[in-house]
Amino acid sequence: MALTFGDLYARLTSAALDEIRGRIRPPASIVDFGAGCGRLSIPLAAEGYLLTAVEPSPAMLGQLRTRTGDRDVNAVECTMQEYRSDRKHDLALCVFTVVAYLLDERALRAALSAAAQSLRPGGLFLLDVPDASVFEGFDHDSGDIMRRVEIASAGASLYQFNEETTLRTDDGPQTYRDSFPIRHWRKEEILGATEQAGFVTEADVTARFEDLGAEYLLLRLAR
Ligand SMILES: C[S@@+](CC[C@H](N)C(=O)[O-])C[C@H]1O[C@@H](n2cnc3c(N)ncnc32)[C@H](O)[C@@H]1O
C-alpha cells in the first residue's frame, strides 16, 4: 500500500491518528476491527493505548504480530461479526474499507452489533464509508512494484476485486494474485444500520480526510 499510494497512504494514517489522539488519551482501550497488518494498531500501542486487533486473515495477523515488536497488542483472529469480549473498550475502529468486506445486510447488522457490544456506554466508533471511486480498478507501476487491479461489477452493489501484483525483488520478480468479493455501501445504509445498533452521530469528520477516498463518521454508543 505504501509503495502504491505513497504520500496519500501516509496522510491517511496521520489523519486517523490525529483524529483519535484528539478524542481520547492513553491508556484508553481501543479495538481495531479489520486491523490488517497493524497500520493503526501498532503506532497507537506505541503511544500507550491498550490495543485489541481483530482480524480474520491469519496472514495479515501474522504480519501484525511480526511487526508489533515489543509493543503489546492483543491480536484476535476472527471477523468483526464474531468478536465477543468481556472488556468494554473506549473506542472502536473500522476503517480503510473494512465495511466493504461485509457483503449483505445480515453481516452488516451483525458487525455493527458486535461493535456496539464491544464498547462501554458512551464509547466512540470511528468508521469510514468508501467512496464509489474506490470501486474503480487501477494500474500502478513504480519500479519496485507493478499492480493491476480490476474491479468488476457483480450486480446489486457487489463487485469482484481482482488483483495481480508483481514485486521486483533482489531474488527476481514475485507475482501475487488475489480475488475476493466486496460491496459498495451508501452512507445512508450505514447510518440506518448504526442507528439500529444503538449509535448516534457524534461528528462527521470527513473534512480531516479530504480527498482520501472515503467519508469518515464518528459515532457514539447511546446506551
Ligand atoms: C484494506 S484492509 C484495512 C486494514 C486496516 N483497518 C487499516 O486501516 O490499515 C481490510 C481488512 O479487513 C479485513 N476483513 C475482511 N473481512 C472482515 C470482517 N468480516 N471482519 C473484520 N475484518 C475483516 C481484511 O482481512 C483486511 O485485513
The ligand as an ORCA input file, in Angstrom:
! r2SCAN-3c Opt
* xyz 0 1
  C      -7.849     -2.828      3.467
  S      -7.638     -3.719      4.946
  C      -7.691     -2.438      6.175
  C      -6.755     -2.712      7.313
  C      -6.747     -1.699      8.462
  N      -8.072     -1.450      9.001
  C      -6.085     -0.395      8.082
  O      -6.680      0.647      8.356
  O      -4.980     -0.421      7.558
  C      -9.179     -4.559      5.216
  C      -9.066     -5.641      6.261
  O     -10.366     -6.098      6.635
  C     -10.260     -7.480      6.913
  N     -11.608     -8.087      6.918
  C     -12.262     -8.686      5.909
  N     -13.469     -9.133      6.322
  C     -13.585     -8.794      7.624
  C     -14.593     -8.997      8.625
  N     -15.740     -9.610      8.342
  N     -14.339     -8.556      9.879
  C     -13.191     -7.917     10.164
  N     -12.205     -7.698      9.259
  C     -12.399     -8.119      8.009
  C      -9.346     -7.982      5.809
  O      -8.800     -9.258      6.129
  C      -8.307     -6.867      5.758
  O      -7.222     -7.109      6.591
*
